[in-house]
Amino acid sequence: MQHARIGLLLSLTTVMLHAAPQQTAPNAENYVVRSDVNMIVVHATVQDRQGAFVSGLTKDAFTISQDGVKQQIGVFSSDDVPLAVGLVIDNSGSMGNRWPDVFTGALSFI
């Protein structure tokens, strides 16, 4: 297995060396990068007027336009995304008489 990896690496290195432009001092003005984009990923989160998250929408609920031209939605996925949240609670002496409110607020947040 190790020999196969080394052989593949040597082959790729050889191909890359032969494909590279034969210049001793590369000049950035001589290189052009072109690319075709077949798909653009758009992430969206939807909230109602009260700020509550809306789920269960289908692709028919969305319209994508580019320069005023409606684009076709090729792939649509409605997934929940993982979320990490940290909650910092002040445990100093000045909060001693407010602990019941802090505790209630933390539980409500969770």
N, C-alpha and C positions, 0 to 999 in steps of 0.2 A: 504494500500500500504506500509506504514511504517513497519507494522508487517511482511509483506512478505519479505522485505529487511532484517530485523533483523533475521528472521528465516533462510533465505538463507545464511547470513553471519555466523550464528552459525553452520549451517550444513557444510559449506566449512571449517570453522575453525576446526571442529571435524574431517573431512576427512583428513585435512592436518596434524593434530596432530597424527592420527593413521597411516598415510603414512610415517611420518618422521622416520628416523633410531632411534632406541632406544639406544642412547649413551649419556653418561653424559658429556664427553669431546670429541667433534668431532675432528677428525684428517684428515687433507686435503689429506693425502696419501690414505685414504680409499674410496675416491669418484672419480668416473669416469664420464665424460660427453661425450655422443655420440650424433651425429646429422647427419641426412641425408639432403642434400641440393637438392631440386628438381628444383629450378629456381634461376638464378642469374640475377639481373637487371643491365644492362649496359647502361649508358647514353652517348650519342655521339653528338657532334656538328661538322658539316662538313663545311669547307671553301674551296673555290677555290684557285687557285694560286695567285690571287690578294688579297686574304683575305676576299672576300665577302662571306656571309653565303649562303649555298646551302640548299634549302628546296624542299619538294615534292618527296624525295627519298622513295623507297619501300624497303622491307626487302631483296629483291634480290640484292640490291646494297651493302649489307654487308655480311661479312664472319666472323664467330666467331670460333676460334680454341683453343683447350686446349691441351697442350703437343703435338702439331703438328697434332692433330686429329680434323677434322672439326665437329663442334657441330651444331645441329639443332636449329634454331630460332623459339621458340614456340609462343611467343607473340611479336608483333611489333606494335609500336605506333609512329606516326610522329606528335607530338604536339609542338606548340610554348610554350615556358616556360615564365612565368612572369619575368620581369626584373625591378629592381629598380636602378635608377642611381641618384647620387647627383652631382650637378655642383656647385663648389665654385668659386666665382668671387672676385678678389681683387678690392675693392672699395676705396682704399687709395688714397691720393693726388698724389702719384707718378704715378698713372695710368690715371690721368686726360686727358692727351693728347692722350692716346691710347684707350679711350672709344669707338670710332667708330669701331676699330678693334676687341675689346673685345665683343662688342654687335653683330657684324657680326659673329664672331667665335662661340658665344653662340647659336645664331639662327641656324647656320650650324650644330652644334652638336645636337641640338634638332631635 
